[in-house]
């Protein structure tokens, strides 16, 4: 009886989870990870500012699937098998404890991504997974016995089953070798990016954060709420990143040229107007200078800029503010217009909208519907999440399920 050979292409989160699960599920098989870079788990290392946002603490599966602009329906039944609670337990069983932050993100208690990297590498070594780096795969060729995996060096590695976990690519050309292998690819566009606003009248506010805003794209239903951060190139923060994820294809179609509308108060304009009118009437406020105290919990620097843009001088008191200035201030507070001209990738955490079409994948096994023995997991699939640990959770889940089915239909 010949020893089955499992090849995992890509040494990232999904690749390691798939390889470890396969080695533990099929102890007679030889499992090999092929990674084209010199090191493995590079994205795990840099994620979460070097702390690794392992997963999200969403309390239920319906809550968890809300974090996926693409792939939610596909993931839902998979989360019944392996979800965030299973991820927490998987790492705890291997000596790594996770903690939850107020926004639901989960990190190792060490606050160091190397804890996760070490855990995955040691788990792979214990399971006798062979790890080959600087090994670039250029083609997967279907054979009678399974596959021939062709390397750039000319070496051919025979495989019984192949799991592709090669990650996302910014260009369709990065998927050509998978198209050749029989996969159907959704054209990739970036997800999770910040907005460039070169003509921003608020560019002096770099580093200022606003806690509860509403960010919209003019002429669209796209809208997100949350914190916003002013940067030297424009605006960022969770609200902007979530909007970029949900609107990835729409914003790409506009070549990232659009009007973004910001409500700095996340309140209705008539509510904001009423509160400011109350200030004008209130004995405790009406004698104060408009520019000196920021309402709605806004940062003082932002408030001062909005007051200036409303043509309200520093010496104007609430009681003396004309209606036209008041109207302008309400407009700036609740419907501030930014002309977005381009995007910037969020740190090094590039996420792709697009990849292997989910209609071509068996949802219970992660096997290709068209090519028997060829499996996919992780960001190479047309699945992507918002920030907060969702992308890694999709990698752990799809990697685990693929890994546990790689040889299920075969007898050795």
C-alpha positions in Angstrom: 0.0 0.0 0.0 1.4 3.3 -1.1 1.6 6.2 1.5 -0.9 8.9 0.6 0.7 12.3 0.0 -1.2 15.5 1.0 0.2 18.8 -0.4 -0.9 22.1 1.2 0.0 25.1 -1.0 0.5 28.1 1.2 1.9 28.4 4.7 -0.5 30.9 6.2 -3.3 30.5 8.8 -5.6 28.3 6.7 -2.6 26.3 5.4 -1.4 25.4 8.9 -4.8 24.7 10.2 -5.5 22.5 7.2 -2.2 20.6 7.4 -2.3 20.0 11.2 -5.9 18.8 10.9 -5.1 16.5 8.0 -2.0 15.1 9.7 -4.1 14.4 12.9 -7.1 13.0 11.0 -5.0 10.8 8.6 -1.9 9.7 10.5 -0.9 7.3 7.7 -0.5 10.2 5.2 2.5 12.3 4.6 1.5 16.0 4.8 3.7 18.7 3.3 3.2 22.5 3.3 4.8 24.3 0.4 5.3 28.1 1.0 6.8 30.3 -1.7 8.2 32.9 0.7 11.2 32.4 2.9 9.1 32.3 6.1 5.7 31.0 7.0 2.7 32.7 8.8 3.8 36.2 7.7 0.3 37.7 7.9 -0.2 36.1 11.3 2.9 37.9 12.5 1.9 41.4 11.5 -1.8 41.1 12.1 -3.3 43.3 14.9 -0.2 45.5 15.1 1.9 42.4 15.9 -0.5 41.0 18.5 -2.6 38.8 16.1 -6.3 39.3 16.2 -7.1 35.5 16.3 -10.9 35.7 16.2 -14.0 37.6 17.2 -15.9 36.9 20.4 -19.4 37.1 18.7 -21.7 35.2 21.1 -23.7 33.4 18.4 -23.3 32.1 14.9 -25.9 34.6 13.5 -23.8 37.4 15.1 -20.5 35.9 13.8 -21.7 35.7 10.1 -22.6 39.4 10.2 -18.9 40.1 9.9 -18.6 38.8 6.3 -19.5 41.1 3.4 -18.9 38.1 1.1 -19.2 34.4 2.1 -21.6 34.7 5.0 -24.2 32.3 3.6 -21.5 29.8 2.7 -19.8 30.0 6.1 -22.9 29.7 8.3 -23.3 25.8 8.1 -19.5 25.5 8.4 -19.6 27.5 11.7 -21.8 24.8 13.1 -18.8 22.5 12.8 -16.0 24.8 13.6 -16.6 28.4 14.9 -14.9 31.0 17.1 -15.6 28.9 20.3 -13.8 25.9 18.7 -10.9 28.2 17.7 -10.6 29.4 21.4 -10.6 25.8 22.5 -8.2 24.6 19.8 -5.6 27.1 21.0 -6.3 26.5 24.7 -5.7 22.8 24.2 -2.3 23.7 22.9 -1.4 26.1 25.8 -2.5 29.4 24.3 -5.1 31.5 26.2 -7.0 34.2 24.4 -8.6 37.3 25.9 -11.4 39.5 24.7 -11.2 43.3 24.2 -14.2 45.6 24.6 -14.8 45.7 20.8 -15.0 41.9 20.6 -11.5 41.3 19.1 -9.6 38.4 20.6 -5.9 38.3 21.1 -3.4 36.0 22.9 -3.0 37.0 26.5 0.7 37.6 25.7 -0.3 40.4 23.3 2.3 38.9 21.0 1.6 37.2 17.6 4.7 35.0 18.0 2.6 33.1 20.6 0.2 32.1 17.8 3.0 31.5 15.3 5.0 29.2 17.7 1.8 27.3 18.6 1.0 26.6 14.9 4.6 25.6 14.0 5.0 23.4 17.1 1.6 21.8 16.4 2.6 21.1 12.8 5.9 19.6 13.9 4.2 17.4 16.5 1.9 16.1 13.8 4.9 15.4 11.6 3.9 18.0 9.0 6.8 18.7 6.6 7.3 22.4 5.9 9.1 23.6 2.8 9.8 27.3 2.3 11.0 29.2 -0.8 9.0 26.6 -2.8 6.9 28.2 -5.5 4.2 26.2 -7.1 3.4 27.1 -10.8 1.0 24.4 -11.8 -1.3 21.7 -10.5 -1.7 18.8 -13.0 -4.5 16.2 -12.6 -3.3 12.6 -13.0 -4.8 9.2 -12.7 -3.3 8.7 -9.2 -4.1 12.2 -8.1 -2.0 15.2 -9.0 1.5 16.3 -10.0 2.4 19.6 -8.3 4.9 21.4 -10.5 7.4 23.8 -8.8 9.2 26.8 -10.5 12.4 24.8 -10.1 11.1 22.1 -12.4 10.6 19.6 -9.6 7.4 17.6 -9.7 5.8 16.4 -6.4 3.1 13.7 -6.7 0.0 14.2 -4.5 -3.0 12.2 -3.6 -4.9 15.3 -2.6 -4.1 19.0 -2.8 -5.3 21.8 -0.5 -4.8 25.3 -1.9 -4.4 28.0 0.8 -2.3 30.5 -1.2 -4.2 33.6 0.0 -5.6 36.5 -1.9 -4.1 38.3 -4.9 -4.6 41.9 -5.9 -4.5 41.0 -9.6 -6.4 38.4 -11.6 -3.1 37.2 -13.1 -2.2 35.9 -9.6 -4.9 33.3 -10.0 -4.0 32.1 -13.5 -2.4 28.8 -12.3 -5.7 28.1 -10.4 -7.8 28.8 -13.5 -5.6 26.3 -15.4 -6.2 23.8 -12.6 -10.0 24.1 -13.2 -11.1 26.7 -10.6 -13.5 29.5 -11.4 -12.3 32.9 -10.1 -14.2 36.0 -9.1 -12.1 39.0 -10.2 -10.3 40.4 -7.2 -10.6 44.0 -5.8 -9.2 45.4 -2.6 -11.2 45.3 0.7 -10.4 47.0 4.0 -8.8 50.3 2.9 -8.9 53.9 4.0 -10.0 57.0 2.0 -7.6 59.4 0.5 -8.8 63.0 0.6 -6.0 65.2 -0.7 -8.3 68.4 -0.7 -9.6 67.8 2.8 -10.3 71.0 4.7 -9.7 69.0 7.9 -6.2 67.7 7.1 -4.7 69.5 10.1 -6.6 67.1 12.4 -4.2 64.1 11.7 -4.4 61.8 14.7 -7.7 63.0 16.0 -10.3 60.3 16.6 -14.1 60.7 16.7 -15.9 58.0 18.8 -19.3 57.6 17.2 -19.8 58.7 13.6 -21.9 57.7 10.6 -20.0 57.4 7.3 -22.0 57.2 4.0 -21.2 57.1 0.4 -23.3 59.7 -1.4 -25.8 58.3 -3.9 -25.6 54.9 -2.4 -27.1 52.8 0.4 -23.7 52.1 1.8 -23.5 53.4 5.4 -21.5 52.4 8.5 -21.3 53.7 12.0 -18.4 53.7 14.5 -15.1 55.4 15.3 -13.4 57.6 12.6 -9.7 58.6 12.6 -8.2 61.5 10.7 -4.9 60.6 9.0 -2.4 62.6 7.0 -3.9 61.3 3.7 -7.6 61.4 4.7 -9.9 59.3 7.0 -9.6 55.8 8.5 -11.0 54.0 11.5 -13.4 51.1 11.9 -16.4 52.9 10.3 -14.4 53.7 7.1 -12.8 50.2 7.0 -16.2 48.5 7.3 -17.7 50.7 4.6 -14.8 49.8 2.3 -15.4 46.1 2.9 -19.1 46.2 2.3 -18.7 48.5 -0.7 -15.5 46.9 -2.1 -16.9 46.2 -5.6 -19.0 49.4 -5.8 -16.1 51.6 -4.8 -13.8 49.8 -7.2 -16.3 50.4 -10.1 -16.1 54.1 -9.3 -12.3 54.0 -9.3 -12.3 55.2 -5.7 -13.6 58.6 -6.8 -16.8 59.5 -4.8 -18.3 61.8 -2.2 -18.2 60.6 1.4 -20.7 62.1 3.8 -19.8 62.1 7.5 -22.2 62.7 10.4 -19.8 63.4 13.3 -22.7 63.2 15.9 -24.4 60.1 14.5 -27.7 61.9 15.4 -30.4 63.2 13.1 -29.9 66.8 11.9 -33.1 68.0 13.5 -32.0 66.6 16.9 -28.6 68.4 16.5 -30.4 71.6 15.5 -32.7 71.4 18.6 -29.7 70.9 20.9 -27.9 73.9 19.5 -31.0 76.1 19.7 -31.4 75.0 23.3 -27.8 76.3 23.9 -28.8 79.7 22.5 -31.7 79.8 25.0 -30.0 78.3 28.0 -28.8 80.8 30.6 -25.8 78.6 31.4 -24.7 78.5 27.7 -26.0 81.6 25.9 -23.3 83.9 27.2 -20.4 81.5 26.3 -18.3 81.6 23.2 -19.4 79.0 20.6 -15.8 77.9 19.9 -14.8 77.2 23.4 -16.8 74.1 24.5 -17.4 71.1 22.2 -20.8 69.4 22.5 -21.8 65.8 21.5 -18.5 64.5 22.9 -16.6 65.8 19.9 -12.8 66.4 20.2 -12.2 70.1 20.7 -9.9 70.5 17.7 -12.6 69.1 15.4 -15.3 71.3 16.9 -13.1 74.4 16.5 -12.5 73.6 12.8 -16.2 73.1 12.2 -17.1 76.3 13.9 -14.5 78.1 11.7 -15.8 76.5 8.5 -19.3 77.8 9.6 -17.9 81.4 9.5 -18.4 81.7 13.3 -15.6 83.9 14.8 -14.0 83.0 18.1 -15.6 86.0 19.8 -19.2 85.0 18.9 -21.4 83.9 21.8 -24.3 81.3 21.5 -26.9 84.0 22.0 -25.6 86.1 19.1 -25.2 83.4 16.4 -27.3 84.2 13.3 -29.6 81.5 11.8 -27.5 81.1 8.7 -24.3 80.3 10.7 -26.3 77.9 12.9 -27.7 76.1 9.8 -24.2 75.8 8.3 -22.8 74.4 11.6 -25.6 71.8 11.7 -24.8 70.8 8.1 -21.1 70.5 8.9 -21.8 68.4 12.0 -24.3 66.0 10.3 -23.5 66.0 6.6 -19.9 66.9 6.1 -18.8 66.3 2.5 -15.4 64.8 1.7 -14.2 64.3 -1.9 -12.5 60.9 -1.9 -9.8 60.5 -4.5 -8.2 57.1 -4.1 -7.5 54.7 -1.3 -4.7 53.5 0.9 -4.3 49.9 2.1 -5.0 49.5 5.8 -1.5 48.9 7.3 -0.1 45.6 5.9 -3.4 43.8 6.4 -4.3 43.5 2.7 -7.6 41.7 2.2 -9.0 40.7 -1.1 -12.6 40.7 -2.2 -12.7 38.0 -4.8 -11.0 34.6 -5.4 -12.2 31.1 -6.0 -16.0 31.1 -6.7 -17.9 29.5 -3.8 -20.4 27.9 -6.2 -17.6 25.6 -7.3 -16.8 24.3 -3.8 -18.6 21.6 -1.8 -19.7 23.5 1.3 -19.3 20.4 3.6 -15.8 19.4 2.6 -14.2 22.4 0.8 -13.5 20.2 -2.2 -13.8 21.5 -5.8 -17.0 20.3 -7.4 -15.1 20.1 -10.7 -11.8 18.5 -9.7 -11.9 15.6 -7.3 -9.1 15.7 -4.7 -8.5 19.5 -5.1 -9.5 21.5 -2.0 -9.5 25.2 -1.1 -9.4 27.2 2.2 -8.7 30.6 3.5 -8.4 33.9 1.7 -7.9 32.3 -1.8 -11.7 31.8 -1.6 -14.2 34.6 -2.4 -14.8 35.1 1.3 -13.7 38.2 3.2 -14.6 39.8 6.6 -14.5 43.2 8.2 -11.8 44.0 10.7 -12.1 42.3 14.1 -10.7 38.7 13.7 -13.3 37.6 11.1 -10.8 36.9 8.3 -8.7 34.7 10.5 -11.8 32.9 11.7 -12.8 32.1 8.1 -9.2 30.7 7.6 -9.4 28.5 10.8 -12.9 27.2 9.8 -12.3 26.5 6.2 -8.8 25.1 6.9 -10.1 22.8 9.6 -13.0 21.4 7.5 -10.8 20.9 4.4 -8.1 19.3 6.5 -10.5 16.8 8.0 -11.9 15.7 4.6 -8.8 15.6 2.4 -8.8 11.8 2.3 -12.3 11.0 3.5 -13.4 9.4 0.2 -10.3 7.4 -0.3 -9.2 4.1 1.1 -5.6 3.2 1.9 
